[in-house]
């Protein structure tokens, strides 16, 4: 099974391109499925969005190029927020692995990911030694049997 992952900022047009790609692949006779990070992979996505919106006063939902969101939470690097992200992203990485393994058993030709765990890892403070260690751990999860992106 081929895995295609789309990444990008909110409102960049990923969903539009994914729909076009999935339609083209299906029209070409390939068995294709799409999973989205926030709907299908992220653990507790609704409470996470609500909490983020309440604490950081950012916009909710999905932006568009014409109306981008002001998320305000992406650049917060305080140690409590970073520690919480480590926990959530680790659980999300395991969830992604489980979901992709399930799709492998469905004998698909192509699986399209609307974001992956790596989009979230980019929210971590990249200069931190702890972030580099954590990213290495998540990467090793990916390397054992199944790609995460």
N, CA and C atoms as an extended XYZ file, in Angstrom:
447
Properties=species:S:1:pos:R:3:atomname:S:1:resname:S:1:resid:I:1 pbc="F F F"
N         0.842       -1.173        0.000 N   UNK     1
C         0.000        0.000        0.000 CA  UNK     1
C         0.892        1.242        0.000 C   UNK     1
N         0.555        2.175       -0.853 N   UNK     2
C         1.241        3.448       -0.901 CA  UNK     2
C         0.556        4.422        0.042 C   UNK     2
N         1.359        5.150        0.820 N   UNK     3
C         0.818        6.154        1.732 CA  UNK     3
C         1.257        7.520        1.242 C   UNK     3
N         0.270        8.407        1.081 N   UNK     4
C         0.522        9.781        0.672 CA  UNK     4
C         0.062       10.669        1.815 C   UNK     4
N         0.932       11.561        2.259 N   UNK     5
C         0.589       12.458        3.357 CA  UNK     5
C         0.634       13.897        2.884 C   UNK     5
N        -0.429       14.638        3.143 N   UNK     6
C        -0.497       16.055        2.823 CA  UNK     6
C        -0.268       16.847        4.098 C   UNK     6
N         0.619       17.816        4.035 N   UNK     7
C         0.907       18.687        5.165 CA  UNK     7
C         0.827       20.131        4.712 C   UNK     7
N         0.600       21.006        5.663 N   UNK     8
C         0.579       22.424        5.340 CA  UNK     8
C        -0.158       23.207        6.401 C   UNK     8
N        -0.078       24.515        6.283 N   UNK     9
C        -0.716       25.381        7.263 CA  UNK     9
C        -2.235       25.345        7.093 C   UNK     9
N        -2.936       25.743        8.141 N   UNK    10
C        -4.393       25.796        8.092 CA  UNK    10
C        -4.853       26.697        6.950 C   UNK    10
N        -5.831       26.207        6.204 N   UNK    11
C        -6.405       27.005        5.132 CA  UNK    11
C        -5.612       27.026        3.845 C   UNK    11
N        -4.593       26.170        3.722 N   UNK    12
C        -3.740       26.199        2.528 CA  UNK    12
C        -4.359       25.488        1.326 C   UNK    12
N        -5.421       24.724        1.540 N   UNK    13
C        -6.055       24.012        0.434 CA  UNK    13
C        -5.770       22.523        0.420 C   UNK    13
N        -5.304       21.980        1.534 N   UNK    14
C        -4.992       20.541        1.605 CA  UNK    14
C        -6.228       19.689        1.307 C   UNK    14
N        -7.342       20.024        1.928 N   UNK    15
C        -8.560       19.223        1.743 CA  UNK    15
C        -9.010       19.209        0.292 C   UNK    15
N        -8.909       20.347       -0.370 N   UNK    16
C        -9.271       20.433       -1.785 CA  UNK    16
C        -8.358       19.544       -2.624 C   UNK    16
N        -7.058       19.621       -2.391 N   UNK    17
C        -6.103       18.806       -3.147 CA  UNK    17
C        -6.278       17.318       -2.842 C   UNK    17
N        -6.566       16.993       -1.587 N   UNK    18
C        -6.783       15.586       -1.212 CA  UNK    18
C        -7.999       15.034       -1.932 C   UNK    18
N        -9.077       15.792       -1.980 N   UNK    19
C       -10.283       15.335       -2.686 CA  UNK    19
C        -9.992       15.091       -4.162 C   UNK    19
N        -9.243       16.000       -4.777 N   UNK    20
C        -8.874       15.837       -6.188 CA  UNK    20
C        -7.999       14.597       -6.391 C   UNK    20
N        -7.018       14.439       -5.520 N   UNK    21
C        -6.104       13.291       -5.617 CA  UNK    21
C        -6.861       11.975       -5.427 C   UNK    21
N        -7.719       11.916       -4.412 N   UNK    22
C        -8.484       10.690       -4.142 CA  UNK    22
C        -9.400       10.356       -5.319 C   UNK    22
N       -10.045       11.365       -5.873 N   UNK    23
C       -10.924       11.135       -7.023 CA  UNK    23
C       -10.133       10.627       -8.214 C   UNK    23
N        -8.977       11.225       -8.469 N   UNK    24
C        -8.147       10.811       -9.605 CA  UNK    24
C        -7.671        9.367       -9.419 C   UNK    24
N        -7.190        9.033       -8.215 N   UNK    25
C        -6.715        7.670       -7.948 CA  UNK    25
C        -7.844        6.660       -8.084 C   UNK    25
N        -9.008        6.977       -7.542 N   UNK    26
C       -10.157        6.068       -7.646 CA  UNK    26
C       -10.583        5.899       -9.099 C   UNK    26
N       -10.616        7.001       -9.840 N   UNK    27
C       -10.968        6.950      -11.261 CA  UNK    27
C        -9.961        6.102      -12.044 C   UNK    27
N        -8.730        6.066      -11.557 N   UNK    28
C        -7.689        5.260      -12.204 CA  UNK    28
C        -7.776        3.783      -11.812 C   UNK    28
N        -8.744        3.443      -10.985 N   UNK    29
C        -8.943        2.049      -10.615 CA  UNK    29
C        -8.244        1.617       -9.332 C   UNK    29
N        -7.668        2.553       -8.617 N   UNK    30
C        -6.974        2.201       -7.376 CA  UNK    30
C        -7.927        2.271       -6.185 C   UNK    30
N        -7.810        1.281       -5.318 N   UNK    31
C        -8.609        1.283       -4.079 CA  UNK    31
C        -7.947        2.265       -3.120 C   UNK    31
N        -8.668        3.332       -2.796 N   UNK    32
C        -8.102        4.458       -2.063 CA  UNK    32
C        -8.975        4.811       -0.865 C   UNK    32
N        -8.338        5.201        0.228 N   UNK    33
C        -9.047        5.705        1.405 CA  UNK    33
C        -8.332        6.954        1.897 C   UNK    33
N        -9.089        7.797        2.593 N   UNK    34
C        -8.550        9.027        3.159 CA  UNK    34
C        -8.819        9.017        4.655 C   UNK    34
N        -7.786        9.341        5.431 N   UNK    35
C        -7.997        9.554        6.861 CA  UNK    35
C        -7.436       10.922        7.220 C   UNK    35
N        -8.156       11.596        8.098 N   UNK    36
C        -7.726       12.923        8.510 CA  UNK    36
C        -7.202       12.868        9.933 C   UNK    36
N        -6.156       13.614       10.172 N   UNK    37
C        -5.510       13.570       11.480 CA  UNK    37
C        -6.482       13.965       12.584 C   UNK    37
N        -7.160       15.095       12.425 N   UNK    38
C        -7.985       15.599       13.521 CA  UNK    38
C        -9.292       14.853       13.684 C   UNK    38
N        -9.830       14.254       12.633 N   UNK    39
C       -11.082       13.500       12.762 CA  UNK    39
C       -10.864       12.028       13.092 C   UNK    39
N        -9.804       11.429       12.551 N   UNK    40
C        -9.636        9.980       12.652 CA  UNK    40
C        -8.474        9.533       13.535 C   UNK    40
N        -7.508       10.375       13.786 N   UNK    41
C        -6.287        9.955       14.481 CA  UNK    41
C        -6.143       10.594       15.859 C   UNK    41
N        -6.237       11.903       15.926 N   UNK    42
C        -5.982       12.627       17.181 CA  UNK    42
C        -6.913       12.142       18.288 C   UNK    42
N        -6.337       11.827       19.406 N   UNK    43
C        -7.097       11.349       20.555 CA  UNK    43
C        -7.692       12.559       21.277 C   UNK    43
N        -9.005       12.556       21.445 N   UNK    44
C        -9.669       13.653       22.142 CA  UNK    44
C        -9.610       14.970       21.397 C   UNK    44
N        -9.795       14.942       20.083 N   UNK    45
C        -9.622       16.165       19.288 CA  UNK    45
C       -10.618       17.266       19.667 C   UNK    45
N       -11.850       16.908       19.938 N   UNK    46
C       -12.850       17.935       20.284 CA  UNK    46
C       -12.526       18.610       21.616 C   UNK    46
N       -12.263       17.844       22.692 N   UNK    47
C       -11.877       18.525       23.945 CA  UNK    47
C       -10.581       19.326       23.803 C   UNK    47
N        -9.654       18.848       23.003 N   UNK    48
C        -8.400       19.571       22.787 CA  UNK    48
C        -8.655       20.913       22.132 C   UNK    48
N        -9.516       20.925       21.111 N   UNK    49
C        -9.822       22.188       20.434 CA  UNK    49
C       -10.544       23.143       21.385 C   UNK    49
N       -11.490       22.622       22.145 N   UNK    50
C       -12.227       23.461       23.088 CA  UNK    50
C       -11.287       24.060       24.138 C   UNK    50
N       -10.432       23.229       24.693 N   UNK    51
C        -9.479       23.692       25.700 CA  UNK    51
C        -8.538       24.751       25.118 C   UNK    51
N        -8.044       24.490       23.936 N   UNK    52
C        -7.136       25.434       23.281 CA  UNK    52
C        -7.839       26.758       23.027 C   UNK    52
N        -9.072       26.690       22.562 N   UNK    53
C        -9.822       27.903       22.271 CA  UNK    53
C       -10.095       28.702       23.549 C   UNK    53
N       -10.421       28.011       24.631 N   UNK    54
C       -10.717       28.682       25.905 CA  UNK    54
C        -9.458       29.313       26.510 C   UNK    54
N        -8.359       28.571       26.507 N   UNK    55
C        -7.132       29.053       27.154 CA  UNK    55
C        -6.433       30.121       26.314 C   UNK    55
N        -6.282       29.874       25.013 N   UNK    56
C        -5.482       30.757       24.172 CA  UNK    56
C        -6.311       31.747       23.352 C   UNK    56
N        -7.646       31.644       23.439 N   UNK    57
C        -8.557       32.597       22.767 CA  UNK    57
C        -8.377       32.617       21.252 C   UNK    57
N        -8.105       31.443       20.677 N   UNK    58
C        -7.940       31.350       19.234 CA  UNK    58
C        -9.233       30.982       18.537 C   UNK    58
N        -9.210       31.033       17.215 N   UNK    59
C       -10.369       30.670       16.404 CA  UNK    59
C       -10.546       29.155       16.404 C   UNK    59
N       -11.762       28.708       16.129 N   UNK    60
C       -12.029       27.275       16.013 CA  UNK    60
C       -12.362       26.935       14.570 C   UNK    60
N       -12.360       25.647       14.275 N   UNK    61
C       -12.743       25.193       12.957 CA  UNK    61
C       -11.578       25.090       11.996 C   UNK    61
N       -11.931       25.091       10.708 N   UNK    62
C       -10.946       24.954        9.637 CA  UNK    62
C       -10.937       26.240        8.831 C   UNK    62
N        -9.772       26.794        8.623 N   UNK    63
C        -9.649       28.033        7.862 CA  UNK    63
C        -9.654       27.786        6.364 C   UNK    63
N        -9.712       28.850        5.627 N   UNK    64
C        -9.607       28.812        4.171 CA  UNK    64
C        -8.583       29.862        3.758 C   UNK    64
N        -8.100       29.790        2.522 N   UNK    65
C        -7.167       30.837        2.088 CA  UNK    65
C        -7.779       32.239        2.196 C   UNK    65
N        -9.095       32.345        1.960 N   UNK    66
C        -9.762       33.643        2.044 CA  UNK    66
C        -9.992       34.082        3.489 C   UNK    66
N       -10.189       33.115        4.386 N   UNK    67
C       -10.457       33.406        5.795 CA  UNK    67
C        -9.600       32.505        6.688 C   UNK    67
N        -8.312       32.828        6.816 N   UNK    68
C        -7.446       31.998        7.667 CA  UNK    68
C        -7.828       32.141        9.140 C   UNK    68
N        -7.482       31.127        9.910 N   UNK    69
C        -7.755       31.147       11.347 CA  UNK    69
C        -6.624       31.820       12.108 C   UNK    69
N        -6.971       32.405       13.220 N   UNK    70
C        -5.983       32.905       14.162 CA  UNK    70
C        -5.954       31.912       15.317 C   UNK    70
N        -5.021       30.960       15.270 N   UNK    71
C        -5.022       29.859       16.231 CA  UNK    71
C        -4.415       30.235       17.578 C   UNK    71
N        -3.402       31.042       17.621 N   UNK    72
C        -2.754       31.542       18.826 CA  UNK    72
C        -2.103       30.477       19.705 C   UNK    72
N        -2.379       29.223       19.515 N   UNK    73
C        -1.818       28.180       20.385 CA  UNK    73
C        -0.556       27.552       19.813 C   UNK    73
N        -0.297       27.720       18.543 N   UNK    74
C         0.802       27.022       17.882 CA  UNK    74
C         2.179       27.461       18.371 C   UNK    74
N         2.313       28.703       18.809 N   UNK    75
C         3.621       29.213       19.189 CA  UNK    75
C         3.864       29.216       20.696 C   UNK    75
N         2.963       28.654       21.466 N   UNK    76
C         3.138       28.615       22.918 CA  UNK    76
C         4.143       27.516       23.251 C   UNK    76
N         5.233       27.889       23.944 N   UNK    77
C         6.290       26.920       24.230 CA  UNK    77
C         6.601       26.810       25.723 C   UNK    77
N         5.668       27.218       26.579 N   UNK    78
C         5.908       27.073       28.014 CA  UNK    78
C         6.039       25.590       28.349 C   UNK    78
N         6.786       25.278       29.426 N   UNK    79
C         7.049       23.872       29.726 CA  UNK    79
C         5.779       23.076       30.031 C   UNK    79
N         4.738       23.623       30.698 N   UNK    80
C         3.541       22.794       30.907 CA  UNK    80
C         2.837       22.439       29.599 C   UNK    80
N         2.767       23.411       28.669 N   UNK    81
C         2.119       23.158       27.383 CA  UNK    81
C         2.947       22.162       26.570 C   UNK    81
N         4.258       22.318       26.576 N   UNK    82
C         5.131       21.404       25.846 CA  UNK    82
C         5.032       19.994       26.414 C   UNK    82
N         5.012       19.853       27.718 N   UNK    83
C         4.879       18.538       28.341 CA  UNK    83
C         3.549       17.888       27.961 C   UNK    83
N         2.479       18.658       27.979 N   UNK    84
C         1.172       18.134       27.572 CA  UNK    84
C         1.204       17.713       26.102 C   UNK    84
N         1.856       18.506       25.259 N   UNK    85
C         1.971       18.139       23.841 CA  UNK    85
C         2.762       16.842       23.680 C   UNK    85
N         3.834       16.664       24.432 N   UNK    86
C         4.589       15.403       24.368 CA  UNK    86
C         3.648       14.227       24.605 C   UNK    86
N         2.856       14.316       25.645 N   UNK    87
C         1.931       13.226       25.983 CA  UNK    87
C         0.907       13.009       24.876 C   UNK    87
N         0.254       14.079       24.466 N   UNK    88
C        -0.781       13.954       23.442 CA  UNK    88
C        -0.207       13.467       22.111 C   UNK    88
N         0.934       13.992       21.709 N   UNK    89
C         1.503       13.605       20.429 CA  UNK    89
C         1.984       12.156       20.447 C   UNK    89
N         2.452       11.685       21.583 N   UNK    90
C         2.864       10.287       21.682 CA  UNK    90
C         1.649        9.373       21.519 C   UNK    90
N         0.552        9.717       22.192 N   UNK    91
C        -0.679        8.932       22.068 CA  UNK    91
C        -1.199        9.008       20.625 C   UNK    91
N        -1.110       10.186       20.008 N   UNK    92
C        -1.538       10.337       18.617 CA  UNK    92
C        -0.692        9.486       17.668 C   UNK    92
N         0.608        9.411       17.924 N   UNK    93
C         1.492        8.596       17.075 CA  UNK    93
C         1.099        7.128       17.161 C   UNK    93
N         0.773        6.660       18.355 N   UNK    94
C         0.325        5.272       18.512 CA  UNK    94
C        -1.012        5.073       17.809 C   UNK    94
N        -1.921        6.027       17.961 N   UNK    95
C        -3.220        5.954       17.286 CA  UNK    95
C        -3.048        5.892       15.772 C   UNK    95
N        -2.158        6.720       15.244 N   UNK    96
C        -1.900        6.720       13.799 CA  UNK    96
C        -1.384        5.366       13.347 C   UNK    96
N        -0.467        4.819       14.087 N   UNK    97
C         0.080        3.510       13.731 CA  UNK    97
C        -1.007        2.438       13.706 C   UNK    97
N        -1.860        2.435       14.705 N   UNK    98
C        -2.949        1.455       14.779 CA  UNK    98
C        -3.901        1.617       13.593 C   UNK    98
N        -4.256        2.867       13.286 N   UNK    99
C        -5.190        3.108       12.172 CA  UNK    99
C        -4.589        2.702       10.836 C   UNK    99
N        -3.339        3.050       10.598 N   UNK   100
C        -2.715        2.695        9.320 CA  UNK   100
C        -2.587        1.179        9.213 C   UNK   100
N        -2.224        0.499       10.301 N   UNK   101
C        -2.165       -0.966       10.277 CA  UNK   101
C        -3.526       -1.553        9.918 C   UNK   101
N        -4.608       -0.978       10.450 N   UNK   102
C        -5.961       -1.457       10.131 CA  UNK   102
C        -6.263       -1.261        8.645 C   UNK   102
N        -5.849       -0.136        8.090 N   UNK   103
C        -6.069        0.101        6.666 CA  UNK   103
C        -5.222       -0.837        5.817 C   UNK   103
N        -4.047       -1.211        6.285 N   UNK   104
C        -3.221       -2.187        5.555 CA  UNK   104
C        -3.961       -3.513        5.403 C   UNK   104
N        -4.680       -3.907        6.414 N   UNK   105
C        -5.422       -5.173        6.364 CA  UNK   105
C        -6.607       -5.111        5.399 C   UNK   105
N        -7.016       -3.911        5.010 N   UNK   106
C        -8.128       -3.757        4.070 CA  UNK   106
C        -7.683       -3.913        2.625 C   UNK   106
N        -6.427       -4.170        2.401 N   UNK   107
C        -5.893       -4.406        1.062 CA  UNK   107
C        -6.157       -3.234        0.112 C   UNK   107
N        -5.805       -2.051        0.571 N   UNK   108
C        -5.937       -0.849       -0.261 CA  UNK   108
C        -4.695       -0.673       -1.122 C   UNK   108
N        -4.862        0.051       -2.212 N   UNK   109
C        -3.710        0.425       -3.030 CA  UNK   109
C        -3.062        1.690       -2.502 C   UNK   109
N        -3.889        2.612       -1.984 N   UNK   110
C        -3.379        3.914       -1.593 CA  UNK   110
C        -4.144        4.437       -0.381 C   UNK   110
N        -3.408        4.958        0.561 N   UNK   111
C        -3.994        5.610        1.735 CA  UNK   111
C        -3.498        7.048        1.754 C   UNK   111
N        -4.429        7.980        1.818 N   UNK   112
C        -4.088        9.398        1.833 CA  UNK   112
C        -4.315        9.924        3.244 C   UNK   112
N        -3.278       10.563        3.793 N   UNK   113
C        -3.368       11.154        5.121 CA  UNK   113
C        -3.506       12.662        5.003 C   UNK   113
N        -4.554       13.181        5.613 N   UNK   114
C        -4.715       14.631        5.721 CA  UNK   114
C        -4.011       15.026        7.011 C   UNK   114
N        -2.745       15.323        6.905 N   UNK   115
C        -1.810       15.606        8.001 CA  UNK   115
C        -1.349       14.309        8.648 C   UNK   115
N        -0.236       14.415        9.333 N   UNK   116
C         0.257       13.275       10.108 CA  UNK   116
C         0.870       13.813       11.387 C   UNK   116
N         1.434       12.953       12.166 N   UNK   117
C         1.987       13.346       13.454 CA  UNK   117
C         3.107       14.369       13.281 C   UNK   117
N         3.776       14.369       12.144 N   UNK   118
C         4.885       15.291       11.940 CA  UNK   118
C         4.428       16.740       11.870 C   UNK   118
N         3.194       16.979       11.431 N   UNK   119
C         2.661       18.341       11.457 CA  UNK   119
C         2.602       18.840       12.898 C   UNK   119
N         2.255       17.958       13.818 N   UNK   120
C         2.143       18.348       15.217 CA  UNK   120
C         3.514       18.503       15.867 C   UNK   120
N         4.449       17.656       15.513 N   UNK   121
C         5.799       17.771       16.077 CA  UNK   121
C         6.423       19.121       15.751 C   UNK   121
N         6.005       19.719       14.640 N   UNK   122
C         6.527       21.033       14.258 CA  UNK   122
C         6.096       22.122       15.244 C   UNK   122
N         5.072       21.851       16.063 N   UNK   123
C         4.623       22.827       17.061 CA  UNK   123
C         5.499       22.845       18.310 C   UNK   123
N         6.400       21.906       18.417 N   UNK   124
C         7.261       21.825       19.602 CA  UNK   124
C         8.476       22.734       19.456 C   UNK   124
N         9.050       23.181       20.580 N   UNK   125
C        10.246       24.036       20.512 CA  UNK   125
C        11.447       23.251       19.981 C   UNK   125
N        11.798       23.479       18.748 N   UNK   126
C        12.800       22.664       18.048 CA  UNK   126
C        14.219       22.845       18.581 C   UNK   126
N        14.472       23.886       19.343 N   UNK   127
C        15.814       24.071       19.884 CA  UNK   127
C        16.042       23.283       21.172 C   UNK   127
N        14.995       22.703       21.707 N   UNK   128
C        15.093       21.971       22.970 CA  UNK   128
C        15.669       20.570       22.766 C   UNK   128
N        16.592       20.200       23.615 N   UNK   129
C        17.169       18.846       23.586 CA  UNK   129
C        16.072       17.809       23.856 C   UNK   129
N        15.143       18.140       24.741 N   UNK   130
C        14.055       17.219       25.068 CA  UNK   130
C        13.144       16.985       23.873 C   UNK   130
N        12.931       18.024       23.084 N   UNK   131
C        12.131       17.875       21.864 CA  UNK   131
C        12.829       16.938       20.886 C   UNK   131
N        14.142       17.097       20.743 N   UNK   132
C        14.883       16.228       19.818 CA  UNK   132
C        14.828       14.772       20.285 C   UNK   132
N        14.935       14.541       21.584 N   UNK   133
C        14.833       13.179       22.116 CA  UNK   133
C        13.437       12.621       21.848 C   UNK   133
N        12.431       13.423       22.132 N   UNK   134
C        11.049       12.994       21.917 CA  UNK   134
C        10.778       12.687       20.447 C   UNK   134
N        11.236       13.569       19.568 N   UNK   135
C        11.043       13.353       18.133 CA  UNK   135
C        11.723       12.059       17.689 C   UNK   135
N        12.891       11.759       18.245 N   UNK   136
C        13.578       10.500       17.941 CA  UNK   136
C        12.761        9.287       18.380 C   UNK   136
N        12.127        9.393       19.542 N   UNK   137
C        11.289        8.286       20.039 CA  UNK   137
C        10.111        8.062       19.093 C   UNK   137
N         9.450        9.138       18.703 N   UNK   138
C         8.311        9.012       17.786 CA  UNK   138
C         8.778        8.466       16.436 C   UNK   138
N         9.951        8.877       15.985 N   UNK   139
C        10.492        8.364       14.721 CA  UNK   139
C        10.761        6.867       14.801 C   UNK   139
N        11.251        6.398       15.930 N   UNK   140
C        11.487        4.958       16.096 CA  UNK   140
C        10.173        4.182       16.094 C   UNK   140
N         9.127        4.760       16.615 N   UNK   141
C         7.803        4.130       16.534 CA  UNK   141
C         7.440        3.887       15.081 C   UNK   141
N         7.701        4.875       14.263 N   UNK   142
C         7.388        4.810       12.843 CA  UNK   142
C         8.231        3.767       12.129 C   UNK   142
N         9.488        3.611       12.533 N   UNK   143
C        10.403        2.739       11.812 CA  UNK   143
C        10.139        1.266       12.065 C   UNK   143
N         9.458        0.931       13.113 N   UNK   144
C         9.226       -0.471       13.388 CA  UNK   144
C         7.994       -0.959       12.646 C   UNK   144
N         8.192       -1.439       11.450 N   UNK   145
C         7.201       -2.079       10.611 CA  UNK   145
C         6.410       -1.170        9.686 C   UNK   145
N         6.024        0.022       10.092 N   UNK   146
C         5.052        0.783        9.342 CA  UNK   146
C         5.384        2.269        9.345 C   UNK   146
N         5.388        2.894        8.171 N   UNK   147
C         5.635        4.336        8.153 CA  UNK   147
C         4.454        5.105        8.717 C   UNK   147
N         4.727        6.168        9.457 N   UNK   148
C         3.667        7.006        9.992 CA  UNK   148
C         3.336        8.169        9.068 C   UNK   148
N         4.119        8.348        8.038 N   UNK   149
C         3.777        9.424        7.123 CA  UNK   149
C         4.141        9.027        5.712 C   UNK   149
